[in-house]
Amino acid sequence: MTTPNRSVVAVAGGTGFVGRAIVRELAARGSHVIVLSHLPPKATTDRSIEFRQADVTRPDSLPGALAGVDALVICLGFRNSPIEAPRRGRTFEKVDAGGTVALVAAAKAAAVGRLVYISGAGAASDAPRHWFRAKWRAEEAVRGSGIVYTIFRPSWIYGPGDKSLNRFIGFARWLPFVPQIGNGRQIMAPVFVDDVGALVADALVAPAADNATLEVGGPESLSMDQIIRAALRAQGRHRLILHAPSALMKLATRPLTLLPSPPMTPDAIDFIVQAAPVDTGPLTAALPRHLTPLAEALASYLRPRD
């Protein structure tokens, strides 16, 4: 039960990597946080957090889940993203786009007062990649909702529990080299997941973020190789980075698309090797805060090897 004047914020996708950071930050700031997930509700001893079951691919499950909600944060991701599994219903179009459209409709019906949508750097109606077009469709639903909104377009998000940078760290524990698909020169503005959580919480109370679309990145623009080397330094490790050509890896993974749940696909490889540059000027103007440099963030959760 919530107390008077205490904001109630629902986080769709609140059990995911980014969603968990948003939930933590909102709860720490005193909000009553409702975690929406397609999984059965969890028991929790934290009275500031409540779990409700809601499947974005089943719109009929959403209205009740948003009862009493003041603000909704949409942070969706399907299992094993970005590896799509169409036969399992795990695609950008069905979950990111269709799920967001369904959530926005339910939010309007529930008189939710504010929306925050986590999109992606590169979203556009004419984007060459279908995942960016799906993100754009979701953004359009948010913009056309009539509800006050903030849309964030993050670059590459990292932190404890991520499935990308931590995979490279895992390779370094067992191999004398770190394998990487592509040439490692794609430019990112890596942003610490805790900073994303803080920015979302800021946006819910900052008038400067009203009806704004903001690109999000950390304070540095780095190549993927530079990011991996920084993670290795944080652990006191020295490894070669061995690059596998993207075209060869796409050819090798093409037969895997015949599986119901492929471990890798050519499209996922394109997703992995894409650049994600951002312009954080508008973000800094609207929501000024210290964004954590990569080395500082890595040091907070990576320890030198024994």
Rosetta blueprint (number, residue, H / E / L):
1 M L
2 T L
3 T L
4 P L
5 N L
6 R L
7 S L
8 V E
9 V E
10 A E
11 V E
12 A E
13 G L
14 G L
15 T L
16 G L
17 F H
18 V H
19 G H
20 R H
21 A H
22 I H
23 V H
24 R H
25 E H
26 L H
27 A H
28 A H
29 R L
30 G L
31 S L
32 H E
33 V E
34 I E
35 V E
36 L E
37 S E
38 H L
39 L L
40 P L
41 P L
42 K L
43 A L
44 T L
45 T L
46 D L
47 R L
48 S L
49 I E
50 E E
51 F E
52 R E
53 Q E
54 A L
55 D L
56 V L
57 T L
58 R L
59 P H
60 D H
61 S H
62 L L
63 P L
64 G H
65 A H
66 L H
67 A L
68 G L
69 V L
70 D L
71 A E
72 L E
73 V E
74 I E
75 C L
76 L L
77 G L
78 F L
79 R L
80 N L
81 S L
82 P L
83 I L
84 E L
85 A E
86 P H
87 R H
88 R H
89 G L
90 R E
91 T L
92 F H
93 E H
94 K H
95 V H
96 D H
97 A H
98 G H
99 G H
100 T H
101 V H
102 A H
103 L H
104 V H
105 A H
106 A H
107 A H
108 K H
109 A H
110 A L
111 A L
112 V L
113 G L
114 R E
115 L E
116 V E
117 Y E
118 I E
119 S L
120 G L
121 A L
122 G L
123 A L
124 A L
125 S L
126 D L
127 A L
128 P L
129 R L
130 H H
131 W H
132 F H
133 R H
134 A H
135 K H
136 W H
137 R H
138 A H
139 E H
140 E H
141 A H
142 V H
143 R H
144 G L
145 S L
146 G L
147 I L
148 V E
149 Y E
150 T E
151 I E
152 F E
153 R E
154 P E
155 S L
156 W L
157 I E
158 Y E
159 G L
160 P L
161 G L
162 D L
163 K L
164 S L
165 L H
166 N H
167 R H
168 F H
169 I H
170 G H
171 F H
172 A H
173 R H
174 W H
175 L L
176 P L
177 F E
178 V E
179 P E
180 Q E
181 I E
182 G L
183 N L
184 G L
185 R L
186 Q L
187 I E
188 M E
189 A L
190 P L
191 V E
192 F E
193 V H
194 D H
195 D H
196 V H
197 G H
198 A H
199 L H
200 V H
201 A H
202 D H
203 A H
204 L L
205 V L
206 A L
207 P H
208 A H
209 A H
210 D L
211 N L
212 A E
213 T E
214 L E
215 E E
216 V E
217 G L
218 G L
219 P L
220 E L
221 S L
222 L E
223 S E
224 M H
225 D H
226 Q H
227 I H
228 I H
229 R H
230 A H
231 A H
232 L H
233 R H
234 A H
235 Q L
236 G L
237 R L
238 H L
239 R L
240 L E
241 I E
242 L E
243 H E
244 A E
245 P L
246 S H
247 A H
248 L H
249 M H
250 K H
251 L H
252 A H
253 T H
254 R H
255 P H
256 L H
257 T H
258 L H
259 L L
260 P L
261 S L
262 P L
263 P L
264 M L
265 T L
266 P H
267 D H
268 A H
269 I H
270 D H
271 F H
272 I H
273 V H
274 Q L
275 A L
276 A E
277 P L
278 V L
279 D L
280 T L
281 G H
282 P H
283 L H
284 T H
285 A H
286 A H
287 L L
288 P L
289 R L
290 H L
291 L L
292 T L
293 P L
294 L H
295 A H
296 E H
297 A H
298 L H
299 A H
300 S L
301 Y L
302 L L
303 R L
304 P L
305 R L
306 D L
